């Protein structure tokens, strides 16, 4: 299982250059453009270490997080985020609905089974009053550009990524090796599913959503292309 103890420990170091503030700016632009009600409550499904949630809390929103990794959730709790540990389908329907549900940083890519994805979308639909916003790997770009080996060095913490493409099953298997001062500290394999635009629209429709738009990360004014690896879906409850 990915996102175990040691990986969670290095996660925020490896992604220290990720601009969570900019991404939350984008979310607020989506709220302004598409929300029909004032946005106060947000459910962050797959909140990880709580970077989006904590930034949104600073901006005055009431945010609840959900994450399957207890190790990642510990860091979110340290940031002041209320977190439930588990996957959506581990829980019955909650009594409360949120104004918005978000699922950021390729969270749905870790749902590999189509039926599980549709059931998860249905579960999310039962917990949002109106909008569901999430990002995912764009199959058009994955097939065109292909995943490649990568190295990232942050303060003597080096992360190597060894990807392999399983095009038939729409999967990318990525072996992560993290070295701390030249010593191997973490080794994990992450399997991520990519989706094609019409495919994701179909699954959303099956779950009771209408797709409002697909956008490059993080640009609300431009159409997606086959060069945009990460794209954002904005959907509303039908």
DRENDO-1510 file (C-alpha; in Angstrom, 1 decimal, always signed):
<recs>
REC; n; res; u; v; w
REC; 1; UNK; +0.0; +0.0; +0.0 .
REC; 2; UNK; +1.4; +3.4; -0.9 .
REC; 3; UNK; +1.8; +6.4; +1.5 .
REC; 4; UNK; +3.1; +4.4; +4.4 .
REC; 5; UNK; +5.0; +5.7; +7.4 .
REC; 6; UNK; +8.4; +6.6; +5.9 .
REC; 7; UNK; +7.0; +7.9; +2.6 .
REC; 8; UNK; +4.6; +10.2; +4.5 .
REC; 9; UNK; +7.6; +11.5; +6.4 .
REC; 10; UNK; +9.3; +12.7; +3.2 .
REC; 11; UNK; +6.2; +13.7; +1.3 .
REC; 12; UNK; +6.1; +17.4; +2.1 .
REC; 13; UNK; +9.8; +17.7; +1.6 .
REC; 14; UNK; +9.6; +16.2; -1.9 .
REC; 15; UNK; +6.6; +18.4; -2.8 .
REC; 16; UNK; +7.8; +21.6; -1.1 .
REC; 17; UNK; +7.8; +23.4; -4.4 .
REC; 18; UNK; +4.1; +22.6; -5.0 .
REC; 19; UNK; +2.1; +25.9; -5.0 .
REC; 20; UNK; -0.9; +25.0; -2.8 .
REC; 21; UNK; -1.8; +28.6; -2.5 .
REC; 22; UNK; -2.1; +29.0; -6.3 .
REC; 23; UNK; -4.2; +25.8; -6.5 .
REC; 24; UNK; -6.5; +27.2; -3.8 .
REC; 25; UNK; -6.8; +30.4; -5.8 .
REC; 26; UNK; -8.0; +28.3; -8.7 .
REC; 27; UNK; -10.5; +26.6; -6.5 .
REC; 28; UNK; -11.9; +29.9; -5.3 .
REC; 29; UNK; -12.2; +31.0; -9.0 .
REC; 30; UNK; -14.2; +27.9; -9.6 .
REC; 31; UNK; -16.4; +28.7; -6.6 .
REC; 32; UNK; -17.1; +32.2; -7.9 .
REC; 33; UNK; -17.9; +31.0; -11.4 .
REC; 34; UNK; -19.9; +27.9; -10.8 .
REC; 35; UNK; -21.3; +27.9; -7.2 .
REC; 36; UNK; -24.9; +28.8; -6.9 .
REC; 37; UNK; -24.7; +29.2; -3.1 .
REC; 38; UNK; -22.2; +30.8; -0.8 .
REC; 39; UNK; -19.3; +28.3; -0.1 .
REC; 40; UNK; -18.6; +27.7; +3.5 .
REC; 41; UNK; -18.2; +23.9; +4.0 .
REC; 42; UNK; -15.7; +21.8; +2.0 .
REC; 43; UNK; -15.0; +18.0; +2.2 .
REC; 44; UNK; -11.5; +17.2; +1.1 .
REC; 45; UNK; -11.5; +13.6; -0.1 .
REC; 46; UNK; -7.9; +12.3; -0.1 .
REC; 47; UNK; -6.6; +15.2; +1.9 .
REC; 48; UNK; -3.1; +13.7; +2.3 .
REC; 49; UNK; -1.0; +15.8; +4.6 .
REC; 50; UNK; -3.5; +18.6; +4.6 .
REC; 51; UNK; -1.9; +21.2; +2.5 .
REC; 52; UNK; -5.0; +22.2; +0.5 .
REC; 53; UNK; -7.2; +21.9; +3.5 .
REC; 54; UNK; -5.1; +24.0; +5.8 .
REC; 55; UNK; -4.8; +26.7; +3.2 .
REC; 56; UNK; -8.6; +26.8; +2.7 .
REC; 57; UNK; -9.1; +26.9; +6.5 .
REC; 58; UNK; -6.8; +30.0; +6.6 .
REC; 59; UNK; -9.1; +31.5; +4.0 .
REC; 60; UNK; -12.1; +31.0; +6.3 .
REC; 61; UNK; -13.7; +27.8; +5.0 .
REC; 62; UNK; -14.8; +25.0; +7.3 .
REC; 63; UNK; -13.0; +21.9; +6.0 .
REC; 64; UNK; -13.2; +18.2; +6.8 .
REC; 65; UNK; -10.5; +15.8; +5.4 .
REC; 66; UNK; -10.7; +12.2; +4.6 .
REC; 67; UNK; -7.6; +10.0; +3.8 .
REC; 68; UNK; -6.9; +6.3; +3.7 .
REC; 69; UNK; -3.4; +6.7; +5.1 .
REC; 70; UNK; -3.1; +7.2; +8.9 .
REC; 71; UNK; +0.4; +8.3; +8.4 .
REC; 72; UNK; -0.5; +11.1; +6.0 .
REC; 73; UNK; -3.5; +12.0; +8.2 .
REC; 74; UNK; -1.1; +12.6; +11.2 .
REC; 75; UNK; +0.5; +15.5; +9.3 .
REC; 76; UNK; -2.8; +16.9; +8.4 .
REC; 77; UNK; -3.9; +16.9; +12.0 .
REC; 78; UNK; -0.7; +18.7; +12.9 .
REC; 79; UNK; -1.8; +21.4; +10.5 .
REC; 80; UNK; -5.1; +21.8; +12.3 .
REC; 81; UNK; -7.2; +19.8; +9.9 .
REC; 82; UNK; -10.0; +17.6; +11.2 .
REC; 83; UNK; -9.4; +14.2; +9.4 .
REC; 84; UNK; -11.3; +10.9; +9.2 .
REC; 85; UNK; -9.0; +8.0; +8.3 .
REC; 86; UNK; -10.4; +5.6; +5.6 .
REC; 87; UNK; -11.7; +5.4; +2.1 .
REC; 88; UNK; -15.1; +6.8; +1.1 .
REC; 89; UNK; -16.7; +3.4; +0.6 .
REC; 90; UNK; -15.5; +2.4; +4.1 .
REC; 91; UNK; -18.3; +4.6; +5.6 .
REC; 92; UNK; -22.0; +4.7; +5.3 .
REC; 93; UNK; -23.7; +7.9; +4.2 .
REC; 94; UNK; -22.9; +10.8; +6.6 .
REC; 95; UNK; -25.9; +12.9; +7.8 .
REC; 96; UNK; -24.3; +16.1; +6.6 .
REC; 97; UNK; -23.8; +17.4; +3.0 .
REC; 98; UNK; -21.0; +19.9; +2.2 .
REC; 99; UNK; -21.2; +22.8; -0.1 .
REC; 100; UNK; -18.2; +21.5; -2.1 .
REC; 101; UNK; -16.3; +18.3; -2.4 .
REC; 102; UNK; -12.7; +18.4; -3.6 .
REC; 103; UNK; -10.2; +15.6; -4.4 .
REC; 104; UNK; -6.8; +17.0; -5.2 .
REC; 105; UNK; -3.4; +15.8; -6.5 .
REC; 106; UNK; -4.5; +12.8; -8.6 .
REC; 107; UNK; -6.4; +11.1; -5.7 .
REC; 108; UNK; -8.9; +9.4; -8.1 .
REC; 109; UNK; -6.0; +7.9; -10.0 .
REC; 110; UNK; -5.4; +5.6; -7.1 .
REC; 111; UNK; -8.9; +4.1; -7.7 .
REC; 112; UNK; -8.0; +1.4; -10.2 .
REC; 113; UNK; -11.3; -0.5; -10.5 .
REC; 114; UNK; -14.0; +1.2; -12.7 .
REC; 115; UNK; -17.0; +0.0; -10.5 .
REC; 116; UNK; -15.2; +1.3; -7.4 .
REC; 117; UNK; -14.7; +4.6; -9.1 .
REC; 118; UNK; -18.3; +5.0; -10.0 .
REC; 119; UNK; -19.5; +3.9; -6.6 .
REC; 120; UNK; -17.0; +6.4; -5.0 .
REC; 121; UNK; -18.4; +9.2; -7.3 .
REC; 122; UNK; -22.0; +8.2; -6.2 .
REC; 123; UNK; -20.8; +8.3; -2.5 .
REC; 124; UNK; -19.4; +11.8; -3.1 .
REC; 125; UNK; -22.6; +12.9; -4.8 .
REC; 126; UNK; -24.5; +12.0; -1.6 .
REC; 127; UNK; -22.2; +14.3; +0.3 .
REC; 128; UNK; -22.1; +17.5; -1.8 .
REC; 129; UNK; -24.9; +20.0; -2.2 .
REC; 130; UNK; -23.6; +21.0; -5.6 .
REC; 131; UNK; -20.0; +20.8; -6.9 .
REC; 132; UNK; -17.3; +18.2; -7.1 .
REC; 133; UNK; -13.8; +19.3; -8.2 .
REC; 134; UNK; -10.9; +17.0; -8.8 .
REC; 135; UNK; -7.8; +16.6; -10.9 .
REC; 136; UNK; -6.5; +13.5; -12.7 .
REC; 137; UNK; -4.0; +12.4; -15.3 .
REC; 138; UNK; -5.1; +13.1; -18.8 .
REC; 139; UNK; -4.9; +9.9; -20.9 .
REC; 140; UNK; -4.4; +12.0; -24.1 .
REC; 141; UNK; -1.1; +13.4; -22.7 .
REC; 142; UNK; +0.0; +10.1; -21.1 .
REC; 143; UNK; -0.2; +8.2; -24.3 .
REC; 144; UNK; +1.3; +11.0; -26.4 .
REC; 145; UNK; +4.3; +11.9; -24.1 .
REC; 146; UNK; +4.7; +8.6; -22.1 .
REC; 147; UNK; +5.9; +8.6; -18.5 .
REC; 148; UNK; +9.7; +9.1; -18.1 .
REC; 149; UNK; +12.3; +8.5; -15.5 .
REC; 150; UNK; +12.7; +11.4; -13.1 .
REC; 151; UNK; +15.0; +12.7; -10.4 .
REC; 152; UNK; +14.2; +15.4; -7.9 .
REC; 153; UNK; +16.7; +16.8; -5.3 .
REC; 154; UNK; +15.5; +18.8; -2.4 .
REC; 155; UNK; +17.9; +19.6; +0.4 .
REC; 156; UNK; +19.9; +16.4; -0.1 .
REC; 157; UNK; +16.7; +14.4; -0.2 .
REC; 158; UNK; +16.7; +12.7; -3.6 .
REC; 159; UNK; +13.7; +11.0; -5.1 .
REC; 160; UNK; +14.0; +8.7; -8.1 .
REC; 161; UNK; +10.9; +7.8; -10.1 .
REC; 162; UNK; +10.9; +4.7; -12.3 .
REC; 163; UNK; +7.7; +4.5; -14.3 .
REC; 164; UNK; +6.3; +1.9; -16.6 .
REC; 165; UNK; +3.3; +2.3; -18.8 .
REC; 166; UNK; +0.5; -0.3; -19.0 .
REC; 167; UNK; -1.5; +1.3; -21.8 .
REC; 168; UNK; -4.0; -1.6; -22.2 .
REC; 169; UNK; -5.2; -1.1; -18.6 .
REC; 170; UNK; -4.7; +2.7; -18.5 .
REC; 171; UNK; -2.2; +2.4; -15.7 .
REC; 172; UNK; +1.2; +3.8; -14.9 .
REC; 173; UNK; +3.3; +1.9; -12.3 .
REC; 174; UNK; +5.8; +4.1; -10.6 .
REC; 175; UNK; +8.5; +2.8; -8.4 .
REC; 176; UNK; +9.7; +5.6; -5.9 .
REC; 177; UNK; +13.1; +5.4; -4.3 .
REC; 178; UNK; +13.9; +8.2; -1.8 .
REC; 179; UNK; +17.5; +8.6; -0.6 .
REC; 180; UNK; +18.4; +10.7; +2.5 .
REC; 181; UNK; +22.1; +11.7; +2.5 .
REC; 182; UNK; +22.9; +8.9; +0.0 .
REC; 183; UNK; +21.1; +6.2; +2.0 .
REC; 184; UNK; +18.0; +4.5; +0.7 .
REC; 185; UNK; +15.2; +5.6; +3.1 .
REC; 186; UNK; +12.0; +4.7; +1.3 .
REC; 187; UNK; +11.0; +2.4; -1.6 .
REC; 188; UNK; +7.3; +2.3; -2.7 .
REC; 189; UNK; +5.4; +1.4; -5.8 .
REC; 190; UNK; +2.5; +3.6; -6.8 .
REC; 191; UNK; +0.0; +2.5; -9.4 .
REC; 192; UNK; -1.9; +5.4; -11.0 .
REC; 193; UNK; -4.8; +5.1; -13.4 .
REC; 194; UNK; -5.2; +7.7; -16.1 .
REC; 195; UNK; -8.5; +8.7; -17.7 .
REC; 196; UNK; -9.6; +10.1; -21.0 .
REC; 197; UNK; -11.9; +13.2; -21.1 .
REC; 198; UNK; -15.1; +11.5; -22.4 .
REC; 199; UNK; -14.5; +8.5; -20.2 .
REC; 200; UNK; -14.5; +10.6; -17.0 .
REC; 201; UNK; -17.6; +12.4; -18.2 .
REC; 202; UNK; -19.3; +9.1; -18.7 .
REC; 203; UNK; -18.4; +7.9; -15.2 .
REC; 204; UNK; -19.6; +11.2; -13.7 .
REC; 205; UNK; -22.9; +10.9; -15.5 .
REC; 206; UNK; -23.4; +7.3; -14.2 .
REC; 207; UNK; -22.9; +8.7; -10.7 .
REC; 208; UNK; -25.4; +11.5; -11.0 .
REC; 209; UNK; -23.1; +14.4; -12.0 .
REC; 210; UNK; -23.0; +16.7; -14.9 .
REC; 211; UNK; -19.5; +17.7; -16.2 .
REC; 212; UNK; -19.3; +21.5; -16.3 .
REC; 213; UNK; -15.8; +21.7; -17.7 .
REC; 214; UNK; -12.3; +20.3; -17.9 .
REC; 215; UNK; -9.4; +22.7; -17.4 .
REC; 216; UNK; -5.6; +22.6; -17.4 .
REC; 217; UNK; -4.0; +22.8; -14.0 .
REC; 218; UNK; -4.5; +25.7; -12.9 .
REC; 219; UNK; -6.1; +27.8; -15.6 .
REC; 220; UNK; -9.9; +28.4; -15.8 .
REC; 221; UNK; -9.6; +30.3; -19.1 .
REC; 222; UNK; -8.0; +27.7; -21.4 .
REC; 223; UNK; -9.2; +24.5; -23.0 .
REC; 224; UNK; -7.3; +21.3; -22.4 .
REC; 225; UNK; -5.0; +19.8; -25.0 .
REC; 226; UNK; -3.2; +16.5; -25.4 .
REC; 227; UNK; -0.2; +18.2; -23.9 .
REC; 228; UNK; -1.8; +18.8; -20.5 .
REC; 229; UNK; -0.9; +15.9; -18.3 .
REC; 230; UNK; -2.8; +17.1; -15.3 .
REC; 231; UNK; -6.3; +18.4; -15.8 .
REC; 232; UNK; -9.2; +19.4; -13.5 .
REC; 233; UNK; -12.8; +18.4; -13.7 .
REC; 234; UNK; -15.6; +20.5; -12.4 .
REC; 235; UNK; -18.9; +18.7; -12.0 .
REC; 236; UNK; -22.3; +19.5; -10.5 .
REC; 237; UNK; -25.0; +17.4; -9.0 .
REC; 238; UNK; -27.8; +16.7; -11.4 .
</recs>
